[in-house]
Amino acid sequence: MNWMWGVDDWIIILGVLAALACAIPGTFLLLRGMSMMGDAISHAVLPGIAIGFLISGSRDSVWMFVGAAVAGIMAAILTQFLHRVGRLDRGASMGVVFTTFFALGLILIVYTADHVELDPECVLYGAIELAPIDLVTIAGMEVPRSMPVLILIGILNLIVMLLLYKEFKICSFDPAMASASGINVQLMNQILMIMTAATCVACFEVVGSILVVALLVVPAATARLLSDRLHVVLILSLVVGSIGAALGHLAAINIPGWFPIDVPDTSTAGMIAVMTGFIFLLAWVFSPIHGLIPRGCHRLQLKVRIASEDALGLFYRSAENQQEMTHGKIREVLVDMTDANVWITWLAMRQVRRKGLVVIDGDRWALSQEGHRRASELIRSHRLWEVWLWQHADLAADHVHGQAMRLEHITDQGMRDELAAQTDASDVDPHGRRIPSVEPPMESDSDED
């Protein structure tokens, strides 16, 4: 039946299986702030892999997983030991342990390569392009040798996650509460380390022990940008990893042809890491929750809202002092008294005009009825805060204005009522200016909002 599948199909399938296997432990490593531990383990398992090869003389051996699991656990234990007992920084502890293990693993791999069929570059960078050539027969069907291992590790990771989902979740977000609830946090750490080590070994022939960290960390980090719910993050991590693996191979076989000169063949494993990084970049820029552009738009909207409210406050104070304000004058004063730039100020003035909060007579601007109501609420909030800060925070009267300027923008009706109650419904602020009374909203206001 293998005739139905081409080499490219098998490569994509293997890449997707590797991504699926890495997504589960990678997500919990990320949530626990231990993503670099995955990097450390992916390096630290090298001695275990080499020793397993040396003992068995073959890649088809459980010794490989046992050796890698032991090496990974030892690396995690030694890192914790150096951090707690040796009082080293956690990053320094990981650096000492995984570089030592990595160097030892390289020495053993070079030595082992002379005795068994072990290619150091395969262990370090993977050889997914050659995997479809190395076939085994299972149930009468020839499949790549690494495929059953990837499927097995993926299923085991899924089973462990489903059985210990609650424990993993609470240990990831609140280890202290997990300990208080009777959960053995250290045991959960060791289980996660074993899962990570076994996954690194299963993926070494596909993406190598170095690039496997891209599949452990990047899809989980991308999913975290897209959602704040754990089960959604897990699902998105699986999806992102799979898409990155498929796009990685497609890019590896197509991108070299885009250049007018001959370009050497591109590594599929390396391109998988590049494509997952590209997907992360897209999420970082466009994610509706944590994306750079949506957050920038939100901050812009907030700045414009605050500037427009400051404009209403200036119009109110100008009318209170019987001063006329022109469009140019109000923008000049706004720029001088606030952090708003000329662009923000222009947008704020455009907003108050579009909402019908001002009446324009030539170059002179004044508050409309609705604008006066909203400005009264803002000024009432401001002056009530000045009174409260003066009476309850023991601030001098000439030090309350700046604080009130910030607090007035986050004050709703309930807070205004509470401030009025706590300041004995004072009629004037510390500077002797009248505090506006409560004005009922216009009947059409509900339709507008």
KOLMI-817722 format. One record per residue (C-alpha): x, y, z; residue in three letters. Coordinates in Angstrom, 3 decimals. Each point is the difference from the previous one (the first is absolute). Example, Ala and Ser with C-alpha at 12.3 -4.5 7.8 and 13.67 -1.06 7.14 Angstrom:
// residues 2
(r (12.300,-4.500,7.800),ALA) (r (1.370,3.440,-0.660),SER) 
***
This chain:
// residues 449
(r (0.000,0.000,0.000),MET) (r (3.018,2.303,0.302),ASN) (r (-0.332,0.860,-3.678),TRP) (r (-2.834,2.325,0.951),MET) (r (2.348,2.264,1.900),TRP) (r (2.829,2.022,-1.504),GLY) (r (3.173,1.131,1.731),VAL) (r (-1.339,3.523,0.544),ASP) (r (-3.190,-1.405,1.523),ASP) (r (1.955,-2.069,2.509),TRP) (r (2.235,2.935,0.890),ILE) (r (-3.011,2.208,0.730),ILE) (r (-1.675,-2.768,2.018),ILE) (r (3.145,-0.543,2.077),LEU) (r (0.378,3.732,0.596),GLY) (r (-3.611,0.319,1.102),VAL) (r (0.311,-3.021,2.316),LEU) (r (3.115,1.511,1.575),ALA) (r (-1.801,3.317,0.504),ALA) (r (-3.012,-1.719,1.575),LEU) (r (2.255,-1.968,2.363),ALA) (r (1.824,3.165,1.095),CYS) (r (-3.077,2.192,0.462),ALA) (r (-1.259,-1.496,3.273),ILE) (r (3.192,0.048,2.097),PRO) (r (1.019,3.267,-1.670),GLY) (r (-3.219,1.713,1.108),THR) (r (0.425,-0.932,3.651),PHE) (r (3.690,0.908,-0.065),LEU) (r (-0.994,3.442,-1.294),LEU) (r (-2.744,0.500,2.586),LEU) (r (2.381,-0.919,2.809),ARG) (r (2.657,2.397,-1.254),GLY) (r (2.297,-2.932,-0.796),MET) (r (0.278,0.238,-3.769),SER) (r (3.789,0.152,0.177),MET) (r (-0.111,-3.206,2.015),MET) (r (-1.283,-1.610,-3.185),GLY) (r (3.043,1.392,-1.792),ASP) (r (2.250,-1.326,2.752),ALA) (r (-1.569,-3.450,-0.094),ILE) (r (0.182,-0.164,-3.798),SER) (r (3.754,0.451,0.375),HIS) (r (0.412,-2.028,3.170),ALA) (r (-1.567,-3.158,-1.459),VAL) (r (2.925,-0.428,-2.399),LEU) (r (2.078,-2.111,2.426),PRO) (r (-3.003,-2.265,0.598),GLY) (r (-0.564,-0.412,-3.737),ILE) (r (3.652,-0.861,-0.592),ALA) (r (0.157,-2.446,2.906),ILE) (r (-3.216,-1.662,-1.172),GLY) (r (1.491,-0.415,-3.482),PHE) (r (3.255,-1.294,1.468),LEU) (r (-1.787,-2.627,2.078),ILE) (r (-2.483,-1.171,-2.628),SER) (r (1.943,0.672,-3.187),GLY) (r (-3.218,1.034,-1.720),SER) (r (-2.459,2.861,-0.223),ARG) (r (-2.888,-2.408,0.537),ASP) (r (0.387,-0.334,3.734),SER) (r (-1.767,1.016,3.174),VAL) (r (3.454,0.681,1.440),TRP) (r (0.020,3.263,-1.933),MET) (r (-3.100,1.247,1.815),PHE) (r (1.142,-1.273,3.377),VAL) (r (3.399,1.645,-0.372),GLY) (r (-1.501,3.279,-1.202),ALA) (r (-2.603,0.024,2.772),ALA) (r (2.664,-0.622,2.640),VAL) (r (2.244,2.701,-1.477),ALA) (r (-2.882,2.465,-0.172),GLY) (r (-1.070,-0.664,3.590),ILE) (r (3.597,0.244,1.220),MET) (r (0.362,3.335,-1.787),ALA) (r (-3.180,1.326,1.620),ALA) (r (1.024,-1.262,3.456),ILE) (r (3.512,1.414,-0.282),LEU) (r (-1.381,3.340,-1.174),THR) (r (-2.297,0.202,3.029),GLN) (r (2.815,-1.144,2.290),PHE) (r (2.399,2.688,-1.217),LEU) (r (-2.760,2.616,0.226),HIS) (r (-1.120,-0.844,3.538),ARG) (r (3.086,-1.401,1.680),VAL) (r (2.709,1.666,-2.051),GLY) (r (-1.946,3.301,0.027),ARG) (r (0.613,0.542,-3.697),LEU) (r (-2.382,1.934,-2.200),ASP) (r (-2.439,-2.350,-1.742),ARG) (r (1.264,1.039,-3.425),GLY) (r (3.602,-0.535,1.049),ALA) (r (-0.892,-3.419,1.429),SER) (r (-1.591,-1.073,-3.272),MET) (r (2.954,1.359,-1.935),GLY) (r (2.508,-1.983,2.054),VAL) (r (-1.952,-3.264,-0.116),VAL) (r (-1.220,-0.123,-3.583),PHE) (r (3.274,1.176,-1.539),THR) (r (1.876,-2.667,1.972),THR) (r (-2.467,-2.696,-1.014),PHE) (r (-0.032,1.259,-3.577),PHE) (r (3.793,-0.117,-0.258),ALA) (r (0.065,-3.481,1.519),LEU) (r (-2.680,-1.099,-2.446),GLY) (r (1.962,1.306,-2.986),LEU) (r (3.099,-1.899,1.127),ILE) (r (-1.993,-3.204,0.440),LEU) (r (-1.775,0.456,-3.344),ILE) (r (3.296,0.405,-1.857),VAL) (r (1.333,-3.105,1.738),TYR) (r (-3.209,-1.971,-0.525),THR) (r (-0.196,0.962,-3.676),ALA) (r (2.986,-2.228,-0.697),ASP) (r (-1.787,-3.032,1.439),HIS) (r (-3.651,0.338,-1.013),VAL) (r (-1.995,1.727,-2.742),GLU) (r (-0.171,3.363,1.714),LEU) (r (0.493,3.258,-1.879),ASP) (r (0.817,2.947,2.316),PRO) (r (-1.642,2.486,-2.386),GLU) (r (-3.165,-2.105,0.025),CYS) (r (-0.139,0.224,3.797),VAL) (r (0.699,3.718,0.091),LEU) (r (-1.923,1.316,-3.013),TYR) (r (-2.251,-2.860,-1.026),GLY) (r (-0.291,-1.765,-3.337),ALA) (r (-3.685,0.149,-0.782),ILE) (r (0.718,-0.020,-3.753),GLU) (r (1.564,-3.470,0.329),LEU) (r (-2.627,-1.429,2.361),ALA) (r (-2.348,-1.209,-2.784),PRO) (r (2.859,-2.113,-1.386),ILE) (r (0.567,-1.868,3.267),ASP) (r (-3.161,-2.137,0.105),LEU) (r (-1.357,-2.736,2.226),VAL) (r (-2.961,-2.276,-0.662),THR) (r (-2.916,0.234,2.410),ILE) (r (-3.206,-1.939,-0.665),ALA) (r (1.091,-0.547,-3.585),GLY) (r (0.589,3.706,-0.619),MET) (r (3.401,1.597,-0.424),GLU) (r (0.330,3.176,2.058),VAL) (r (2.959,2.150,1.057),PRO) (r (1.842,-1.463,2.978),ARG) (r (-0.537,3.117,2.125),SER) (r (-3.763,0.161,-0.615),MET) (r (-1.143,-2.660,2.537),PRO) (r (2.198,1.586,2.665),VAL) (r (-1.469,3.454,-0.612),LEU) (r (-3.544,-1.368,0.072),ILE) (r (0.698,-1.902,3.228),LEU) (r (1.520,3.029,1.746),ILE) (r (-2.819,2.241,-1.179),GLY) (r (-2.636,-2.415,1.329),ILE) (r (1.837,-0.447,3.315),LEU) (r (0.321,3.767,0.446),ASN) (r (-3.719,0.393,-0.721),LEU) (r (-0.960,-2.744,2.457),ILE) (r (2.192,1.425,2.763),VAL) (r (-1.380,3.479,-0.603),MET) (r (-3.615,-1.202,0.114),LEU) (r (0.562,-2.061,3.154),LEU) (r (1.895,2.757,1.832),LEU) (r (-1.580,3.063,-1.604),TYR) (r (-1.256,1.465,3.278),LYS) (r (3.324,-0.610,1.743),GLU) (r (2.023,1.476,-2.861),PHE) (r (-2.311,3.001,-0.138),LYS) (r (0.155,0.903,3.672),ILE) (r (3.746,-0.652,0.196),CYS) (r (0.551,2.290,-2.982),SER) (r (-1.978,2.943,1.350),PHE) (r (0.318,-0.332,3.803),ASP) (r (2.584,-2.513,1.309),PRO) (r (-0.565,1.133,3.594),ALA) (r (-3.709,-0.747,-0.220),MET) (r (0.805,-3.327,-1.669),ALA) (r (2.207,-0.968,2.955),SER) (r (-2.677,1.118,2.454),ALA) (r (-2.521,-2.159,-1.875),SER) (r (2.156,-3.094,0.459),GLY) (r (1.438,-0.112,-3.513),ILE) (r (3.625,-1.112,-0.173),ASN) (r (1.448,2.894,-1.992),VAL) (r (3.448,-1.567,-0.236),GLN) (r (-1.477,-3.198,-1.413),LEU) (r (-1.929,1.999,-2.605),MET) (r (3.241,1.772,-0.909),ASN) (r (1.745,-3.324,-0.512),GLN) (r (-2.857,-1.335,-2.139),ILE) (r (0.186,3.100,-2.173),LEU) (r (3.782,-0.392,-0.281),MET) (r (-0.394,-3.651,-1.043),ILE) (r (-2.595,0.972,-2.614),MET) (r (2.315,2.694,-1.339),THR) (r (3.032,-2.303,-0.098),ALA) (r (-1.889,-2.801,-1.748),ALA) (r (-1.439,2.469,-2.507),THR) (r (3.450,1.411,-0.762),CYS) (r (1.325,-3.515,-0.670),VAL) (r (-2.957,-0.891,-2.221),ALA) (r (0.550,3.156,-2.052),CYS) (r (3.789,-0.113,-0.278),PHE) (r (-0.058,-1.795,-3.365),GLU) (r (-2.616,2.395,-1.381),VAL) (r (1.092,3.463,1.170),VAL) (r (3.055,-0.790,2.119),GLY) (r (0.646,0.557,3.673),SER) (r (0.727,3.706,-0.557),ILE) (r (-2.860,1.098,-2.263),LEU) (r (-2.522,-1.993,2.034),VAL) (r (-0.053,2.932,2.402),VAL) (r (-1.745,2.012,-2.738),ALA) (r (-2.896,-2.469,0.032),LEU) (r (-0.048,-0.084,3.805),LEU) (r (-0.095,3.747,0.530),VAL) (r (-1.163,1.973,-3.044),VAL) (r (-3.443,-1.578,-0.662),PRO) (r (-0.862,0.238,3.700),ALA) (r (1.171,3.616,0.139),ALA) (r (-2.053,0.791,-3.107),THR) (r (-3.096,-1.633,1.460),ALA) (r (0.490,1.949,3.228),ARG) (r (-0.157,3.237,-1.986),LEU) (r (-3.302,-1.087,-1.523),LEU) (r (-1.875,-1.132,3.102),SER) (r (-0.052,0.187,3.801),ASP) (r (-1.860,-3.306,0.473),ARG) (r (2.124,-3.090,0.607),LEU) (r (-1.969,-2.512,-2.065),HIS) (r (-0.114,2.448,-2.905),VAL) (r (3.742,0.611,0.313),VAL) (r (0.626,-3.752,-0.158),LEU) (r (-2.139,-0.397,-3.122),ILE) (r (1.507,3.037,-1.702),LEU) (r (3.492,-1.247,0.835),SER) (r (-0.773,-3.244,-1.814),LEU) (r (-1.415,1.888,-2.983),VAL) (r (2.838,2.523,-0.230),VAL) (r (2.652,-2.704,0.268),GLY) (r (-1.664,-2.072,-2.713),SER) (r (-0.375,2.948,-2.361),ILE) (r (3.604,1.051,0.609),GLY) (r (1.251,-3.514,-0.749),ALA) (r (-1.952,-0.242,-3.259),ALA) (r (0.943,3.502,-1.142),LEU) (r (3.614,-0.669,0.967),GLY) (r (0.422,-2.824,-2.484),HIS) (r (-1.930,1.815,-2.722),LEU) (r (2.232,3.036,0.503),ALA) (r (3.135,-2.143,-0.012),ALA) (r (-0.788,-1.451,-3.437),ILE) (r (-1.375,3.180,-1.572),ASN) (r (1.918,2.982,1.368),ILE) (r (3.377,-0.932,-1.594),PRO) (r (-1.693,0.122,-3.408),GLY) (r (-0.986,3.634,0.535),TRP) (r (3.569,1.189,-0.437),PHE) (r (1.517,0.624,-3.463),PRO) (r (3.223,-1.724,1.034),ILE) (r (0.537,-3.527,1.205),ASP) (r (-0.703,-0.199,3.711),VAL) (r (1.073,-3.034,2.038),PRO) (r (-2.746,-2.246,1.288),ASP) (r (-1.713,1.283,3.105),THR) (r (-0.317,-2.096,3.151),SER) (r (-3.610,-0.947,0.658),THR) (r (0.584,-0.153,3.764),ALA) (r (1.536,3.468,-0.029),GLY) (r (-2.810,1.355,-2.163),MET) (r (-2.579,-1.493,2.385),ILE) (r (1.590,2.051,2.789),ALA) (r (-0.036,3.081,-2.252),VAL) (r (-3.677,-0.413,-0.934),MET) (r (-1.121,-0.532,3.592),THR) (r (1.923,3.164,0.832),GLY) (r (-1.757,1.811,-2.865),PHE) (r (-3.411,-1.112,1.303),ILE) (r (1.011,1.236,3.454),PHE) (r (0.932,3.357,-1.535),LEU) (r (-3.438,0.257,-1.634),LEU) (r (-1.698,-0.809,3.310),ALA) (r (2.179,2.495,1.854),TRP) (r (-0.985,2.736,-2.445),VAL) (r (-3.675,-0.808,-0.708),PHE) (r (-1.302,-2.026,2.978),SER) (r (-3.329,1.524,1.123),PRO) (r (0.948,-0.509,3.658),ILE) (r (3.708,0.697,0.308),HIS) (r (0.919,1.093,-3.525),GLY) (r (2.175,3.030,-0.573),LEU) (r (-2.426,1.729,-2.393),ILE) (r (-3.224,-0.621,2.027),PRO) (r (1.741,1.157,3.176),ARG) (r (1.281,3.056,-1.841),GLY) (r (-3.500,0.747,-1.276),CYS) (r (-1.411,-0.409,3.500),HIS) (r (2.596,2.380,1.432),ARG) (r (-0.752,2.481,-2.781),LEU) (r (-3.732,-0.177,0.706),GLN) (r (0.686,0.507,3.703),LEU) (r (2.213,3.019,-0.655),LYS) (r (-2.599,1.525,-2.332),VAL) (r (-2.781,-0.585,2.554),ARG) (r (2.022,1.605,2.773),ILE) (r (0.956,2.941,-2.234),ALA) (r (-3.630,0.492,-1.059),SER) (r (-1.088,0.006,3.647),GLU) (r (2.748,2.487,0.804),ASP) (r (-1.339,2.148,-2.849),ALA) (r (-3.483,-0.110,1.507),LEU) (r (1.477,1.013,3.346),GLY) (r (1.769,2.953,-1.607),LEU) (r (-3.202,1.124,-1.723),PHE) (r (-1.845,-0.219,3.333),TYR) (r (2.634,2.011,1.881),ARG) (r (0.123,2.584,-2.796),SER) (r (-3.772,0.468,0.151),ALA) (r (0.240,0.120,3.801),GLU) (r (2.539,2.834,-0.305),ASN) (r (-2.022,1.626,-2.777),GLN) (r (2.754,-0.491,-2.556),GLN) (r (-0.504,-0.847,-3.632),GLU) (r (2.059,-2.864,-1.417),MET) (r (0.938,-0.370,-3.638),THR) (r (0.882,-3.304,-1.621),HIS) (r (3.650,0.942,-0.277),GLY) (r (0.188,1.265,3.585),LYS) (r (-1.527,-3.130,1.523),ILE) (r (2.429,-2.228,-1.912),ARG) (r (2.945,2.143,1.085),GLU) (r (-1.038,-0.136,3.652),VAL) (r (-0.619,-3.768,-0.171),LEU) (r (3.487,-0.658,-1.326),VAL) (r (1.524,2.236,2.689),ASP) (r (-1.859,-1.411,3.005),MET) (r (-0.150,-3.720,-0.913),THR) (r (2.246,-2.697,-1.465),ASP) (r (-2.014,0.008,-3.226),ALA) (r (1.853,0.882,-3.193),ASN) (r (-1.417,2.030,-2.868),VAL) (r (-1.263,-3.131,-1.777),TRP) (r (-1.830,-1.313,3.101),ILE) (r (-1.462,3.429,0.613),THR) (r (-1.287,0.219,-3.574),TRP) (r (-1.679,-3.391,0.344),LEU) (r (-1.514,1.019,3.352),ALA) (r (-1.480,3.203,-1.427),MET) (r (-1.347,-1.943,-2.961),ARG) (r (-1.636,-2.471,2.389),GLN) (r (-1.788,2.608,2.148),VAL) (r (-1.246,1.670,-3.178),ARG) (r (-1.194,-3.264,-1.536),ARG) (r (-1.900,-0.933,3.172),LYS) (r (-1.765,3.368,0.078),GLY) (r (1.577,1.061,3.291),LEU) (r (0.898,3.479,-1.276),VAL) (r (-1.781,2.782,-1.857),VAL) (r (2.092,1.795,-2.626),ILE) (r (-0.533,3.632,-0.932),ASP) (r (2.687,0.957,-2.456),GLY) (r (3.288,-0.564,1.796),ASP) (r (-1.629,0.092,3.443),ARG) (r (-0.830,-3.293,1.680),TRP) (r (-2.360,-0.485,2.949),ALA) (r (-1.550,-2.974,1.759),LEU) (r (-3.312,-1.358,-1.207),SER) (r (-2.645,-1.057,2.504),GLN) (r (1.238,-3.589,-0.008),GLU) (r (3.611,1.188,0.055),GLY) (r (-0.741,2.159,3.039),HIS) (r (-1.538,-2.968,1.823),ARG) (r (3.022,-2.192,-0.637),ARG) (r (2.412,2.812,0.857),ALA) (r (-1.895,0.597,3.247),SER) (r (0.441,-3.654,0.939),GLU) (r (3.718,0.207,-0.745),LEU) (r (0.542,3.218,1.942),ILE) (r (-2.103,-1.346,2.882),ARG) (r (2.228,-3.085,0.111),SER) (r (3.125,2.150,-0.117),HIS) (r (-1.019,2.345,2.793),ARG) (r (-1.378,-2.753,2.210),LEU) (r (3.359,-1.760,-0.309),TRP) (r (1.761,3.231,0.929),GLU) (r (-2.119,0.278,3.137),VAL) (r (0.542,-3.683,0.891),TRP) (r (3.764,0.189,-0.518),LEU) (r (0.110,3.168,2.081),TRP) (r (-2.114,-1.370,2.837),GLN) (r (0.998,-3.679,0.101),HIS) (r (3.447,-0.265,-1.633),ALA) (r (1.364,3.087,1.784),ASP) (r (1.219,1.544,-3.260),LEU) (r (0.448,3.730,-0.132),ALA) (r (-2.586,1.897,-1.988),ALA) (r (2.576,0.952,-2.625),ASP) (r (1.005,-3.676,-0.497),HIS) (r (-3.376,-1.603,-0.713),VAL) (r (-0.670,1.264,-3.522),HIS) (r (2.460,-2.280,-1.811),GLY) (r (-1.238,-3.130,1.772),GLN) (r (-3.631,0.939,-0.623),ALA) (r (0.757,0.539,-3.709),MET) (r (0.887,-3.695,-0.284),ARG) (r (-2.704,-1.382,2.281),LEU) (r (-2.854,1.891,-1.647),GLU) (r (0.237,-2.180,-3.126),HIS) (r (-0.646,-3.271,1.871),ILE) (r (-2.856,1.235,2.203),THR) (r (-3.525,-1.249,-0.635),ASP) (r (-3.304,1.063,1.559),GLN) (r (0.268,-2.422,2.902),GLY) (r (3.453,1.241,0.898),MET) (r (-1.162,3.619,-0.215),ARG) (r (-2.813,-0.752,2.432),ASP) (r (2.450,-1.671,2.383),GLU) (r (2.388,2.943,-0.224),LEU) (r (-2.855,2.412,0.700),ALA) (r (-0.991,-2.054,3.055),ALA) (r (3.554,-0.160,1.350),GLN) (r (0.593,3.725,-0.505),THR) (r (-3.229,1.018,1.758),ASP) (r (-1.497,1.121,-3.339),ALA) (r (2.268,3.040,-0.050),SER) (r (-1.193,2.706,-2.380),ASP) (r (3.451,1.435,-0.788),VAL) (r (3.437,-1.436,-0.671),ASP) (r (3.148,0.932,1.982),PRO) (r (0.508,2.982,-2.314),HIS) (r (-3.461,1.402,0.693),GLY) (r (-1.497,-0.966,-3.373),ARG) (r (-3.538,-1.306,-0.152),ARG) (r (-0.456,-3.734,-0.489),ILE) (r (-2.609,-0.579,-2.747),PRO) (r (-3.200,-1.670,1.114),SER) (r (-1.301,-3.217,-1.490),VAL) (r (-1.812,0.576,-3.299),GLU) (r (-2.424,-2.599,-1.425),PRO) (r (0.940,-1.383,-3.436),PRO) (r (-1.881,1.098,-3.080),MET) (r (-2.811,-2.317,-1.090),GLU) (r (1.699,-0.654,-3.352),SER) (r (3.273,-0.954,1.706),ASP) (r (-0.969,-3.643,0.363),SER) (r (-0.742,-0.211,-3.698),ASP) (r (3.347,1.560,-0.873),GLU) (r (2.028,-2.292,2.281),ASP) 
***
